[in-house]
Amino acid sequence: MPYYVYILRCKDGSYYTGHAKNVERRVKMHRKGRGARYTRIHEPEELVYVEKFESRGEAMRRERQIKTLSHNKKQQLIKKKG
């Protein structure tokens, strides 16, 4: 079963990166305040990036990699993916 890495743009302009089996359901949880602590404080505005992986391990590695990127690098990644 595939896993996905996703990036949410929050209303304050920051980004939240996570991984999930079902991105749509996970985003709904974030919007209801039942996702991550970060998205309870920084209200999510829009899903801006999704990447698919064959295993949870691959998705988690990519999530960690994206989380280490600067804000500008995340913006470039999002624009590049289009």
MIVEXGU-466452 format. One record per atom (N, C-alpha, C): z, x, y; atom name; residue number from 1. Coordinates in nm, 2 decimals, decimal comma. Each point is the difference from the previous one (the first is absolute). Layout:
(node (Z X Y) CA NUM);
...
//
This chain:
(node (0,00 0,08 -0,12) N 1);
(node (0,00 -0,08 0,12) CA 1);
(node (0,00 0,09 0,12) C 1);
(node (-0,09 -0,03 0,10) N 2);
(node (-0,01 0,09 0,12) CA 2);
(node (0,12 -0,02 0,09) C 2);
(node (0,03 0,10 0,08) N 3);
(node (0,10 0,00 0,11) CA 3);
(node (-0,08 0,04 0,13) C 3);
(node (0,06 -0,04 0,11) N 4);
(node (-0,06 0,02 0,13) CA 4);
(node (0,09 0,06 0,09) C 4);
(node (-0,05 0,09 0,09) N 5);
(node (0,07 0,05 0,11) CA 5);
(node (-0,05 -0,07 0,12) C 5);
(node (0,09 -0,04 0,09) N 6);
(node (-0,04 -0,08 0,12) CA 6);
(node (0,07 0,05 0,12) C 6);
(node (-0,06 -0,02 0,12) N 7);
(node (0,06 0,03 0,12) CA 7);
(node (0,00 -0,12 0,09) C 7);
(node (0,12 -0,03 0,05) N 8);
(node (0,01 -0,11 0,10) CA 8);
(node (0,02 0,05 0,14) C 8);
(node (-0,07 -0,06 0,10) N 9);
(node (0,03 0,04 0,13) CA 9);
(node (0,11 -0,10 0,05) C 9);
(node (0,10 0,06 0,06) N 10);
(node (0,11 -0,09 0,05) CA 10);
(node (-0,03 -0,03 0,15) C 10);
(node (0,07 -0,10 0,05) N 11);
(node (-0,02 -0,05 0,14) CA 11);
(node (0,04 0,10 0,10) C 11);
(node (0,08 0,10 -0,03) N 12);
(node (0,03 0,11 0,09) CA 12);
(node (-0,09 0,12 -0,01) C 12);
(node (-0,11 -0,02 -0,08) N 13);
(node (-0,10 0,11 -0,01) CA 13);
(node (0,02 0,10 -0,11) C 13);
(node (0,12 -0,01 -0,06) N 14);
(node (0,03 0,09 -0,11) CA 14);
(node (-0,07 -0,05 -0,13) C 14);
(node (0,00 0,09 -0,10) N 15);
(node (-0,06 -0,03 -0,13) CA 15);
(node (0,10 0,00 -0,11) C 15);
(node (-0,01 -0,09 -0,10) N 16);
(node (0,08 0,00 -0,12) CA 16);
(node (-0,09 0,02 -0,12) C 16);
(node (0,03 0,09 -0,09) N 17);
(node (-0,08 0,02 -0,12) CA 17);
(node (0,08 -0,03 -0,12) C 17);
(node (-0,06 -0,07 -0,09) N 18);
(node (0,07 -0,04 -0,13) CA 18);
(node (-0,10 -0,01 -0,11) C 18);
(node (0,05 -0,03 -0,12) N 19);
(node (-0,09 -0,02 -0,12) CA 19);
(node (0,05 -0,13 -0,07) C 19);
(node (-0,10 -0,06 -0,06) N 20);
(node (0,03 -0,13 -0,07) CA 20);
(node (-0,11 -0,03 -0,10) C 20);
(node (0,04 -0,09 -0,10) N 21);
(node (-0,11 -0,05 -0,09) CA 21);
(node (-0,08 -0,11 0,07) C 21);
(node (0,07 -0,08 0,08) N 22);
(node (-0,06 -0,12 0,07) CA 22);
(node (0,03 0,02 0,15) C 22);
(node (-0,10 0,05 0,07) N 23);
(node (0,02 0,03 0,14) CA 23);
(node (0,02 -0,12 0,08) C 23);
(node (-0,08 -0,11 -0,03) N 24);
(node (0,01 -0,12 0,08) CA 24);
(node (0,15 -0,06 -0,01) C 24);
(node (0,05 0,00 -0,12) N 25);
(node (0,14 -0,05 -0,02) CA 25);
(node (0,10 0,09 0,07) C 25);
(node (-0,02 0,13 -0,01) N 26);
(node (0,09 0,09 0,07) CA 26);
(node (0,00 -0,01 0,15) C 26);
(node (-0,12 -0,02 0,06) N 27);
(node (-0,01 -0,01 0,14) CA 27);
(node (0,08 -0,13 0,05) C 27);
(node (-0,02 -0,11 -0,08) N 28);
(node (0,07 -0,12 0,03) CA 28);
(node (0,15 0,02 0,00) C 28);
(node (0,05 0,08 -0,10) N 29);
(node (0,14 0,03 0,00) CA 29);
(node (0,05 0,08 0,12) C 29);
(node (-0,08 0,10 0,05) N 30);
(node (0,03 0,07 0,12) CA 30);
(node (0,01 -0,09 0,12) C 30);
(node (-0,10 -0,09 0,01) N 31);
(node (0,00 -0,10 0,11) CA 31);
(node (0,12 -0,09 0,00) C 31);
(node (0,05 -0,03 -0,11) N 32);
(node (0,12 -0,09 -0,01) CA 32);
(node (0,13 0,07 0,01) C 32);
(node (-0,01 0,14 0,02) N 33);
(node (0,12 0,07 0,02) CA 33);
(node (0,07 0,04 -0,14) C 33);
(node (-0,07 -0,01 -0,11) N 34);
(node (0,05 0,03 -0,13) CA 34);
(node (-0,07 0,12 -0,06) C 34);
(node (-0,07 0,08 0,08) N 35);
(node (-0,07 0,12 -0,05) CA 35);
(node (0,10 0,12 0,02) C 35);
(node (-0,05 0,10 0,06) N 36);
(node (0,07 0,12 0,03) CA 36);
(node (0,09 -0,01 0,12) C 36);
(node (0,10 0,08 0,00) N 37);
(node (0,09 0,00 0,12) CA 37);
(node (-0,07 0,03 0,13) C 37);
(node (-0,10 0,09 -0,01) N 38);
(node (-0,08 0,04 0,11) CA 38);
(node (-0,07 -0,12 0,06) C 38);
(node (-0,06 -0,08 -0,08) N 39);
(node (-0,08 -0,12 0,05) CA 39);
(node (0,09 -0,11 0,05) C 39);
(node (0,13 0,00 -0,03) N 40);
(node (0,09 -0,09 0,05) CA 40);
(node (0,03 0,03 0,15) C 40);
(node (0,00 0,13 0,03) N 41);
(node (0,03 0,05 0,14) CA 41);
(node (-0,13 0,00 0,08) C 41);
(node (-0,11 0,05 -0,07) N 42);
(node (-0,13 0,01 0,07) CA 42);
(node (-0,09 -0,11 -0,06) C 42);
(node (-0,01 -0,11 0,07) N 43);
(node (-0,08 -0,11 -0,06) CA 43);
(node (-0,14 0,03 -0,03) C 43);
(node (-0,05 -0,02 -0,12) N 44);
(node (-0,14 0,02 -0,03) CA 44);
(node (-0,09 -0,09 0,07) C 44);
(node (-0,12 0,06 0,04) N 45);
(node (-0,10 -0,08 0,07) CA 45);
(node (-0,12 -0,02 -0,08) C 45);
(node (-0,05 0,11 -0,07) N 46);
(node (-0,13 -0,01 -0,06) CA 46);
(node (-0,01 0,10 -0,12) C 46);
(node (-0,06 -0,04 -0,11) N 47);
(node (-0,03 0,09 -0,11) CA 47);
(node (-0,13 0,07 0,04) C 47);
(node (0,01 0,14 0,02) N 48);
(node (-0,12 0,07 0,05) CA 48);
(node (-0,06 0,10 -0,10) C 48);
(node (0,06 0,02 -0,12) N 49);
(node (-0,05 0,10 -0,09) CA 49);
(node (0,04 -0,04 -0,14) C 49);
(node (-0,09 0,01 -0,10) N 50);
(node (0,04 -0,02 -0,14) CA 50);
(node (-0,09 0,10 -0,08) C 50);
(node (0,07 0,06 -0,10) N 51);
(node (-0,06 0,10 -0,09) CA 51);
(node (0,04 -0,04 -0,14) C 51);
(node (-0,09 0,00 -0,10) N 52);
(node (0,03 -0,04 -0,14) CA 52);
(node (0,02 0,12 -0,09) C 52);
(node (0,09 -0,01 -0,09) N 53);
(node (0,03 0,11 -0,10) CA 53);
(node (0,02 -0,07 -0,14) C 53);
(node (-0,02 0,08 -0,10) N 54);
(node (0,01 -0,05 -0,14) CA 54);
(node (0,14 0,00 -0,05) C 54);
(node (0,09 0,08 0,06) N 55);
(node (0,14 0,00 -0,05) CA 55);
(node (0,09 0,00 0,12) C 55);
(node (0,13 -0,04 -0,03) N 56);
(node (0,10 0,00 0,10) CA 56);
(node (0,03 0,14 0,05) C 56);
(node (0,00 0,10 -0,09) N 57);
(node (0,03 0,14 0,03) CA 57);
(node (-0,10 0,05 0,11) C 57);
(node (-0,13 -0,03 -0,03) N 58);
(node (-0,10 0,04 0,10) CA 58);
(node (0,02 -0,06 0,14) C 58);
(node (0,03 -0,13 0,00) N 59);
(node (0,03 -0,07 0,12) CA 59);
(node (0,12 0,05 0,07) C 59);
(node (0,10 0,03 -0,07) N 60);
(node (0,12 0,06 0,06) CA 60);
(node (-0,02 0,14 0,06) C 60);
(node (-0,08 0,08 -0,07) N 61);
(node (-0,03 0,13 0,06) CA 61);
(node (-0,08 -0,01 0,13) C 61);
(node (-0,10 -0,09 0,00) N 62);
(node (-0,08 -0,03 0,12) CA 62);
(node (0,09 -0,05 0,11) C 62);
(node (0,08 -0,09 -0,03) N 63);
(node (0,09 -0,06 0,10) CA 63);
(node (0,09 0,11 0,07) C 63);
(node (0,05 0,09 -0,08) N 64);
(node (0,08 0,11 0,05) CA 64);
(node (-0,08 0,09 0,09) C 64);
(node (-0,13 0,02 -0,04) N 65);
(node (-0,09 0,09 0,07) CA 65);
(node (-0,03 -0,07 0,14) C 65);
(node (-0,03 -0,13 0,00) N 66);
(node (-0,03 -0,07 0,13) CA 66);
(node (0,12 0,00 0,09) C 66);
(node (0,12 -0,02 -0,06) N 67);
(node (0,12 0,00 0,08) CA 67);
(node (0,03 0,13 0,08) C 67);
(node (-0,05 0,11 -0,05) N 68);
(node (0,02 0,13 0,06) CA 68);
(node (-0,10 0,02 0,12) C 68);
(node (-0,10 -0,08 0,01) N 69);
(node (-0,10 0,01 0,10) CA 69);
(node (0,06 -0,04 0,14) C 69);
(node (-0,06 0,06 0,10) N 70);
(node (0,04 -0,04 0,14) CA 70);
(node (-0,06 -0,13 0,03) C 70);
(node (0,05 -0,06 0,11) N 71);
(node (-0,06 -0,13 0,04) CA 71);
(node (-0,15 0,01 0,03) C 71);
(node (-0,04 0,10 0,06) N 72);
(node (-0,14 0,02 0,03) CA 72);
(node (-0,09 0,02 -0,13) C 72);
(node (0,06 0,07 -0,10) N 73);
(node (-0,07 0,02 -0,12) CA 73);
(node (-0,01 -0,13 -0,08) C 73);
(node (0,10 -0,08 0,01) N 74);
(node (-0,01 -0,14 -0,06) CA 74);
(node (-0,11 -0,08 0,06) C 74);
(node (0,00 0,01 0,14) N 75);
(node (-0,11 -0,08 0,07) CA 75);
(node (-0,14 0,05 -0,04) C 75);
(node (-0,01 0,13 -0,02) N 76);
(node (-0,13 0,05 -0,05) CA 76);
(node (-0,04 -0,05 -0,14) C 76);
(node (0,10 0,00 -0,08) N 77);
(node (-0,02 -0,04 -0,14) CA 77);
(node (-0,04 -0,15 0,00) C 77);
(node (0,06 -0,08 0,08) N 78);
(node (-0,03 -0,14 0,01) CA 78);
(node (-0,14 -0,02 0,05) C 78);
(node (-0,04 0,07 0,11) N 79);
(node (-0,13 -0,01 0,05) CA 79);
(node (-0,11 0,05 -0,09) C 79);
(node (0,03 0,11 -0,07) N 80);
(node (-0,09 0,05 -0,10) CA 80);
(node (-0,03 -0,10 -0,11) C 80);
(node (0,10 -0,06 -0,05) N 81);
(node (-0,02 -0,10 -0,11) CA 81);
(node (-0,07 -0,13 0,05) C 81);
(node (0,01 -0,02 0,13) N 82);
(node (-0,08 -0,11 0,06) CA 82);
(node (0,04 -0,13 -0,04) C 82);
//
